[in-house]
Amino acid sequence: MSTKCIIVFMILSKYVGKKEYSFLSLMNSYEGNYKKLLKIVPASLFIEKNKGKSFIAKPDKSSTKLILNIDFMSEHTSILSFSYDYDMNDTPIIYSKLKIYFDSQQVELLNNKEFYNLYIKEFFSRCKYRSLEMSKIRANFYLSLWLDFCFKNNYSFK
């Protein structure tokens, strides 16, 4: 078993099969991620005229740009794409897509290619527990860690 799979398994194994993992806990993670997202992306960006626009965050100590695209905007929801431009050559790599629900103040991870490629495929290939609810909980757990990382490393669109 690779190191990545072991780390993922160690983090997640304390949660698998526990009663607190339910639809309610998934909704709570969506709400927590909404609060974390607003620490790096101000609510003032979520307006109709910003639909289709890109915004760039680059901390002073990093050469990596984080790019936010507002792909879809409506009164109650928005879809965002986050990309990284690792070598500053204006060829961003899409990292994740998020859906924001403004009325319920929740954020859902729609996809995350790197997370899926690095962790989920390998984890699922070695584990028997494959519930959809658990995979959404896992993905949103990693979204929470990534949002914390962005905040701690001064990625901000403010």
C-alpha positions in Angstrom: 0.0 0.0 0.0 1.5 3.4 -0.9 2.2 6.1 1.6 -0.6 8.3 0.2 -3.2 5.6 0.6 -2.0 4.9 4.1 -2.3 8.6 5.1 -5.7 8.9 3.6 -6.8 5.6 5.2 -5.5 6.8 8.6 -7.3 10.1 8.4 -10.6 8.6 7.2 -10.6 5.3 9.1 -11.6 7.1 12.4 -14.8 8.2 10.6 -15.9 5.2 8.6 -18.9 3.4 10.1 -19.5 6.0 12.8 -23.1 7.1 13.3 -22.2 10.8 13.0 -21.5 10.3 9.4 -24.9 11.0 7.9 -26.6 13.4 5.6 -26.6 15.9 8.4 -22.8 15.7 8.8 -22.4 16.2 5.1 -24.5 19.3 5.2 -22.5 20.6 8.1 -19.3 20.1 6.1 -20.9 22.1 3.3 -21.7 25.0 5.7 -18.2 24.9 7.2 -16.6 25.1 3.8 -18.9 28.0 2.9 -17.5 30.0 5.8 -13.9 29.0 4.9 -14.4 30.0 1.3 -15.6 33.5 2.3 -12.3 34.0 4.1 -10.4 33.9 0.7 -13.2 35.0 -1.7 -15.3 38.0 -0.7 -19.0 37.8 -1.1 -18.9 41.0 -3.2 -17.4 39.1 -6.1 -20.6 37.0 -6.5 -22.5 39.4 -8.7 -23.9 38.8 -12.2 -21.4 41.1 -13.9 -18.5 38.9 -12.8 -19.9 35.8 -14.5 -17.2 34.5 -16.9 -14.5 36.6 -15.3 -11.2 35.4 -13.8 -9.5 36.7 -10.6 -5.9 36.0 -9.5 -4.4 35.5 -6.1 -0.7 35.2 -5.7 0.9 35.3 -2.3 4.2 37.2 -2.0 6.2 34.1 -1.0 4.9 31.9 -3.8 5.4 31.7 -7.5 2.2 29.8 -8.0 -1.0 31.8 -9.0 -4.4 30.6 -7.9 -7.0 31.5 -10.4 -10.7 31.8 -9.7 -13.2 31.7 -12.5 -16.9 32.4 -11.9 -18.4 30.0 -14.4 -22.1 30.4 -13.5 -24.0 32.9 -11.5 -27.6 33.1 -10.5 -29.6 34.6 -7.6 -29.2 31.5 -5.4 -26.2 29.6 -6.7 -22.8 30.0 -8.4 -20.3 27.6 -9.8 -16.6 28.4 -9.4 -13.5 26.9 -10.9 -10.1 27.1 -9.2 -7.0 26.6 -11.3 -3.3 26.8 -10.5 -0.7 28.3 -12.8 2.4 26.5 -11.4 5.1 27.8 -13.7 3.6 31.2 -14.4 3.2 30.5 -18.1 -0.5 31.3 -18.3 -1.4 27.6 -18.8 -3.6 27.0 -15.7 -4.5 23.5 -14.5 -8.0 23.2 -13.3 -7.9 22.0 -9.7 -11.5 22.0 -8.5 -15.0 23.1 -9.2 -17.3 24.3 -6.4 -21.0 25.0 -6.3 -22.1 27.7 -3.9 -25.7 27.8 -2.5 -26.2 31.3 -1.2 -29.6 30.8 0.4 -28.4 27.8 2.6 -24.8 29.1 2.9 -23.2 25.9 1.7 -20.4 24.9 -0.7 -20.3 21.6 -2.5 -17.2 20.2 -4.2 -18.4 19.2 -7.7 -15.1 17.7 -8.8 -11.4 17.8 -8.0 -9.3 16.0 -10.5 -6.1 16.0 -8.6 -7.7 14.8 -5.4 -9.5 12.1 -7.3 -6.4 11.0 -9.2 -4.1 11.0 -6.2 -6.3 9.6 -3.5 -9.7 8.3 -4.3 -8.9 5.9 -7.1 -6.1 4.3 -5.1 -8.2 4.3 -1.9 -11.2 2.8 -3.5 -9.1 0.2 -5.3 -7.9 -1.0 -1.9 -10.9 -0.6 0.3 -14.3 -2.3 0.3 -16.2 0.7 1.7 -17.5 2.7 -1.3 -20.6 4.5 -0.3 -21.5 7.7 -2.2 -22.2 9.5 1.0 -18.7 8.6 2.3 -17.0 9.7 -0.9 -18.7 13.1 -0.7 -17.7 13.4 3.0 -14.1 12.5 2.1 -14.0 15.0 -0.8 -15.5 17.8 1.3 -13.1 17.0 4.1 -10.2 17.5 1.7 -11.9 20.7 0.4 -11.8 21.9 4.0 -8.1 21.2 4.3 -7.4 22.9 0.9 -9.4 26.0 1.9 -7.4 26.1 5.2 -4.2 25.8 3.2 -5.2 28.7 0.9 -6.0 30.9 3.9 -2.8 30.1 5.8 -0.7 30.7 2.7 -2.3 34.1 2.0 -4.2 33.2 -1.2 -6.9 35.9 -1.2 -9.1 37.5 -3.8 -9.9 40.4 -1.6 
